[in-house]
């Protein structure tokens, strides 16, 4: 059965004209930034931070980054900006006042150690350890996809409070209570997001919860593949249009 969030998103064939009353939620990798072979190898366009700052100003501060990355990574990549942000798919949310809303659930250390051992046994597999989640990337070792899948699914099966997400050339174990939809709901409850029309822009399976949360509030879900031809550079060009409002 097709995911309703994605189905609704695909009905938007052309990127809509930015509106001043929006609350804008943006994924990072695959949406604003091109996917790289390794998470630390992404290239950040020199004008991206300035364009985000301009759009945030037009929206009265109602612009947030909602990413699978940790908050520290987001701040480093988008420096000097420190926007309202959700890291690790909503496990930790930085509110507009700088306070954090954070889940207490974390992936067990034993699982991390098991995946780290797989990293040693399977050259090219990269294990990214976050504060709440853990990701096994196989982009540089596609032959090991089945082996990586088998291990992450086996680990997650030991605790029903966790789930496996299949992303682009990666598998991530995260708490079931965490999602990008949680980030949208949390931020939409506070100023300056409260009362605005939520617009979520994303490219991956992890963004579906964000799509659904925006649509449930009467907003828009913009799938990068369907609205921006799958190209982050088109999303960045659209972002510049906010300065025209």
N, C-alpha and C positions, 0 to 999 in steps of 0.2 A: 504494500500500500504506500503510495507516495506521501512524503512528509508534507503536512498542510502548510508549514511555514515556507518551505521551498516552492510549493505550488503557487502560493500567493505572490512570492517574490518574483517568480518567472513571468507573472502577468504584467510586470512593469518592464516594458520593452525599451524605454528611453529614460535616461537619468532625469529625474524631475528638477525643475528650477528650484534652487535653494530658497527657503522661506525663513523669515526672521523669528517665527514662533516655534521653530524646531528645537528639539533636544537631540543632538547628534552623537551617535555611538559608533565608533570606528574600530574595527579589527586592525591589526598591524601587518603581520606577515601574510603575504598573498593578497592583501587589500591595499595598504599604503606602500608597502615595500615588496619588491620582488623576492620570491623564495630563493634561498641560497643553499649551497651544498651542506653548510653547517650553520646553526643558528648565529654563531659569532661572525659569520662571513657576509652578512647582509650589508648592502650599500644604502646609506641614507642620503637622498638628494639634499643638496646644500640649502635649498629654499623650503624644505618641508616644514621645519619648525616655525618659520615665519608665517607660512600659509595657515598652519594650524592655529597659531596665535591670533591671526587676523580673523579667521572663522569663529574662534571662541569669543572674540571681542564682539563680533556682530551678533552672536547668539547670547550675549549677556553672560558668558561663562558656561553655558549649557552644552559643553562638548567634552566627551570622555573617550579615552582609549580603552578598549576591552580586548584583552589579549591573553594568550596562553603563557606568555612570558612572565617573569617575575617583575615586580614593580621597579626594582633597581635597574633592570635591563631597559625598561621603558624610559626611565629618566636619563639613563646614559645615552640611549640612541636619539632621544628627542631634546637633549640639553640645548639651551638652558630652561626649557619648559618643564613645569611640574603640574600637569593637568590632572583633573579628577580622573582616576584610572582604576581598572579592575585587572589584577594579575592572576595568573594561573586559572583562567576561565571562571573567575569570580570567587576564588577561594579567599582572596584578600582584596578589599575595595578601599581606595583612598577617596574619602568624601571631600566635597568642596572646601570644608573647613580644615582639612588636613588630617582629621582623625581617620582611623582605620576600622572597618568592619571586617572581621576575620573569622573564618571557621576554625574550630579547634581540632578537627580531624586531619590526620597526616598519614601518608603512606608508611607502613611499618618499615623500620630500618632493615629487617631481614630481607624484605623484598628488594630493596635498593641494592643490598649486597649480592643477591642472586643475579640481578640484572647486570651489575658491574662485572661479575664473573663471566657472564655471557659476552660482554664487551671484549674481554680478554680472549675468549675462545673463538670469537667471530670477527676477524679483522675488518674494520670499516663500520661496524655497528657502533653507534654513539649513544651513550646513556646520559640524559640530561636530568640532573637531580634538582628538584625545586623544593620549596619549603613545605608544600602540601602534596604535590603530585610528583610523578616520575615518568619520563618519556624515553622510549627506545627508538632511535632513528636508524633506518636502514637504507637511506637514500644512496649512500656510498657503498652499500653491500646488499643489493637487491636479492642475491642468491640466498640470503639468510632470512628472507621474509617469513617463511613458514615456521622456522625455528623461533624467531622472535615472537611471533603471534602465539605459538604454543605456550611459551613460558609466561607471557603476560597474562594470558587467559587462565593458566593454571594458578598463578599467584592470586589473581583477583577472585577466583572461585572459593578461596579459603575464607573470605569475608564478604557477605552480601552488602556491606556498606560501601563497597567500592565497585567501580565499573571500568571497562576498557573502552577507550575511544580510538577509533581508527582514523587517523589524520592522513595528510599527504606524506607517504613514505615513512610513517611513524605510527607507533602505538603508545597511548598514554593511559596510565592508571590514575584515576582521580576519585575522590569521595563522591558518592551519588548525590549528596546534598549540594554539590557545587555545580554551577552552570553560568553561562553568560546571561541567561534570563534572570538569574538572581541579581546580577550586577545591574541590569536595567531596572528591575523592580526597586532595588535599594536606592539607586540614584534618583529615580523618578519621584521618590517620596520626600526629597529635600530640595530646597532652593539651590541654584536657579533652574533646576530641571522640572520641578513640580509645576503642573498645569500646562506644560508644552506638549507638542506632538513628537513622540519618539520616532527617530529614524535610525535604523541599524544597518550598517554596511559591512558585509563579511563575505568570505569566499569558501569556507570549509564546513565540514560536518559539525565542528564545535560551535559554529555560529548559529545553528538552527534554533537553539534555545533562545538566543538573542532575537532572532527573527520573530519567533512565536510571541515573546514578551512584548515586542514593539507592536505587532499586529493586534494583540489582545487589548492594547490601549488605544486603538484607532490610528496607529502610526503606519510607517512604511518599512518594508524589509527589502533591501537592495542587494541582490546576489551579484557579486562581481562578475561571475561567468555570464549571467544573463543580461545585465544592465551595462557593464563596462567591458564586454568582450573578453573577460578574463584577464585584463591588463591593468595592473596597479597604476601605470602611468596615466591611464584614463581616469582613474579615481582621483589622482593628484590634480589632474587638469580640472576636474569638476570641483574639487575643493577650492581652487582659485576663484571660482565663480561667486563664492560667498562675499568676496570683497566688492562685488558689483551690486549687492543689495542696497 
